[in-house]
Amino acid sequence: MTKYADIIIVGGGVMGSSLAYHLLNEGYTGKVVVCEKDKLYEFASTPRSAGGIRQLFTCDINIQISKFSLSKYQTFPKDMAINGEPAEIDFKQRGYLFLAKQTSLPHLKEQMTLQHKYDVPSRLLNKNELLEIIPELKTDDLAGGLYCEEDGYLDPYSVMQGYARKARHLGATYVYRGVETILTDRNGIYGIRLENGELLYTKKVINCAGPWAAALSEKINLPLPVVPLKRQVIKFDIAEPLLNKLPLTIDPTGVYFRHEGDALISGFSEKVKPGYDFSWKRSFFEEQLWPVLAQRIPNFERAKVQGGWAGLYSFNTIDQNAIIGKHPELSGYYLACGFSGHGMQQAPAVGKCLAELLMTGNYQTLDLSPLRMERFKENDLIIEKAIV
Ligand SMILES: Cc1cc2nc3c(=O)[nH]c(=O)nc-3n(C[C@H](O)[C@H](O)[C@H](O)COP(=O)(O)OP(=O)(O)OC[C@H]3O[C@@H](n4cnc5c(N)ncnc54)[C@H](O)[C@@H]3O)c2cc1C
């Protein structure tokens, strides 16, 4: 086992693996170690994600991050290929669609204006245009929707494995052990202790521990405003197939749905208490999803649940956005956590920009400093209105 690393990344999910890949791909020559406690990624958020990739955000930094990331997902299979073998991620650019009632149309218009500033091709659709995309849609209570046809959905597990494989190929070491704590002295970080008691020495630790990020940080008395929140996803079949494959569609109630192969998946951000709860229930479908789905698309009335799962958002309790960059109070400690349900669409940009920060001391591709930890103390919050 390597006893010294120049950089230790805690967490080998999509964020940690994207960072490891980008460091080495950008020419970093130091030793990069990724510590991952869950070799099969049974509980990580990434494989449990809905895989939605959208540029339909409402604040500058999230739009910029998503735009950059989407362009990277378009070339991902080729970029992450090893020995000519592409890393397929099943990216379906079928669009993203926020359905809207009359009262929210002015807000969507405002959001579209900001998105256009960054050349995101979002469009406001009227009822007839909605029906061109989803002919079966019930539009009586709708006034239109905000749509971006470049957006879509992909297979999160394949993205994570694509980054991890390529990072290993370029020289990263994956250690499949939990990090018990980060070791510090008055000069800053000097290492980590693994759960089996072994020590690894380093001066730089990046906390990419997803829903466990705050638990790790607590160990060194640096609390983070991040909690694990359960989110259920249900997969179902319908007897009468839809005419078109769906964009990732969000009902005004917040219930979202999309195709998953020939079946469909749906979810909703229900009110739950923070905690590490991975149970899912059919009653969630019957009571919270189905009444909305059946009313929105008649074909969903005869839905048959195939299965489901629950995963955890690493939910930023202050402004529901990522926390990225140097920790202001501990030299050598960096954060990439708190993604609050939109980490898949941020992983390529965050990995690349954080790698730049670590290698040069500055962001280059995109300035991610609006997402710094200090924003909470400075009350310079990032208010994102389109949290799903
Ligand atoms: C149901 C659901 C739907 C979602 N839908 C979307 C979506 O449509 N679009 C989107 O962009 N995002 C979505 N997300 C969010 C997205 O999945 C996450 O933001 C993203 O996967 C976070 O990646 P991560 O690498 O930070 O965390 P994770 O994938 O959780 O990885 C963190 C890793 O750290 C490891 N770890 C933790 N503590 C330690 C430790 N002490 N030592 C060693 N290893 C440790 C864990 O085992 C884990 O593998 C969704 C999430 C859920 C749960």
The ligand as a Tripos MOL2 file, in Angstrom:
@<TRIPOS>MOLECULE
LIG
   53    58     1     0     0
SMALL
NO_CHARGES

@<TRIPOS>ATOM
      1 C1        -32.5040    9.6000   -6.3570 C.3       1 LIG1
      2 C2        -31.4940   10.5860   -6.8510 C.ar      1 LIG1
      3 C3        -31.7130   11.2040   -8.0690 C.ar      1 LIG1
      4 C4        -30.7790   12.1100   -8.5710 C.ar      1 LIG1
      5 N1        -30.9830   12.6590   -9.7970 N.ar      1 LIG1
      6 C5        -30.0560   13.4890  -10.3120 C.ar      1 LIG1
      7 C6        -30.2120   14.0110  -11.6280 C.ar      1 LIG1
      8 O1        -31.1970   13.7250  -12.2890 O.2       1 LIG1
      9 N2        -29.2480   14.8210  -12.1090 N.ar      1 LIG1
     10 C7        -28.1500   15.1670  -11.3720 C.ar      1 LIG1
     11 O2        -27.3250   15.9440  -11.8610 O.2       1 LIG1
     12 N3        -27.9700   14.6670  -10.1310 N.ar      1 LIG1
     13 C8        -28.8880   13.8480   -9.5860 C.ar      1 LIG1
     14 N4        -28.7070   13.3360   -8.3450 N.ar      1 LIG1
     15 C9        -27.5580   13.7830   -7.5450 C.3       1 LIG1
     16 C10       -26.2940   13.0860   -7.9750 C.3       1 LIG1
     17 O3        -26.5160   11.7070   -8.0320 O.3       1 LIG1
     18 C11       -25.2050   13.4130   -6.9440 C.3       1 LIG1
     19 O4        -25.0940   14.8220   -6.7910 O.3       1 LIG1
     20 C12       -23.8650   12.8720   -7.3770 C.3       1 LIG1
     21 O5        -23.9530   11.5070   -7.7080 O.3       1 LIG1
     22 C13       -22.8820   13.0770   -6.2320 C.3       1 LIG1
     23 O6        -21.6950   12.3890   -6.5170 O.3       1 LIG1
     24 P1        -20.6100   12.2590   -5.3940 P.3       1 LIG1
     25 O7        -19.4410   11.6020   -6.0020 O.co2     1 LIG1
     26 O8        -20.4430   13.5850   -4.7220 O.co2     1 LIG1
     27 O9        -21.2980   11.3260   -4.2730 O.3       1 LIG1
     28 P2        -21.4220    9.7310   -4.2010 P.3       1 LIG1
     29 O10       -21.7820    9.1420   -5.4950 O.co2     1 LIG1
     30 O11       -22.2870    9.4220   -3.0320 O.co2     1 LIG1
     31 O12       -19.9450    9.3000   -3.8850 O.3       1 LIG1
     32 C14       -19.3580    9.5250   -2.6120 C.3       1 LIG1
     33 C15       -18.5390    8.3080   -2.2880 C.3       1 LIG1
     34 O13       -17.8000    8.5610   -1.1140 O.3       1 LIG1
     35 C16       -17.6550    7.3370   -0.4120 C.3       1 LIG1
     36 N5        -17.3080    7.6830    0.9670 N.ar      1 LIG1
     37 C17       -18.0570    8.4030    1.8340 C.ar      1 LIG1
     38 N6        -17.4100    8.5650    3.0020 N.ar      1 LIG1
     39 C18       -16.2200    7.9410    2.8590 C.ar      1 LIG1
     40 C19       -15.1250    7.7580    3.7230 C.ar      1 LIG1
     41 N7        -15.0940    8.2640    4.9560 N.pl3     1 LIG1
     42 N8        -14.0550    7.0380    3.2760 N.ar      1 LIG1
     43 C20       -14.0600    6.5420    2.0020 C.ar      1 LIG1
     44 N9        -15.0990    6.6710    1.1470 N.ar      1 LIG1
     45 C21       -16.1520    7.3760    1.5700 C.ar      1 LIG1
     46 C22       -19.0150    6.6920   -0.5740 C.3       1 LIG1
     47 O14       -18.9480    5.3060   -0.3750 O.3       1 LIG1
     48 C23       -19.3710    7.0670   -2.0120 C.3       1 LIG1
     49 O15       -19.0270    6.0500   -2.9210 O.3       1 LIG1
     50 C24       -29.6130   12.4150   -7.8110 C.ar      1 LIG1
     51 C25       -29.3910   11.7830   -6.5930 C.ar      1 LIG1
     52 C26       -30.3140   10.8680   -6.1160 C.ar      1 LIG1
     53 C27       -30.0580   10.1870   -4.8160 C.3       1 LIG1
@<TRIPOS>BOND
     1     1     2 1
     2     2     3 ar
     3     2    52 ar
     4     3     4 ar
     5     4     5 ar
     6     4    50 ar
     7     5     6 ar
     8     6     7 ar
     9     6    13 1
    10     7     8 2
    11     7     9 ar
    12     9    10 ar
    13    10    11 2
    14    10    12 ar
    15    12    13 ar
    16    13    14 ar
    17    14    15 1
    18    14    50 ar
    19    15    16 1
    20    16    17 1
    21    16    18 1
    22    18    19 1
    23    18    20 1
    24    20    21 1
    25    20    22 1
    26    22    23 1
    27    23    24 1
    28    24    25 2
    29    24    26 1
    30    24    27 1
    31    27    28 1
    32    28    29 2
    33    28    30 1
    34    28    31 1
    35    31    32 1
    36    32    33 1
    37    33    34 1
    38    33    48 1
    39    34    35 1
    40    35    36 1
    41    35    46 1
    42    36    37 ar
    43    36    45 ar
    44    37    38 ar
    45    38    39 ar
    46    39    40 ar
    47    39    45 ar
    48    40    41 1
    49    40    42 ar
    50    42    43 ar
    51    43    44 ar
    52    44    45 ar
    53    46    47 1
    54    46    48 1
    55    48    49 1
    56    50    51 ar
    57    51    52 ar
    58    52    53 1
@<TRIPOS>SUBSTRUCTURE
     1 LIG1         1 GROUP 0 **** ****
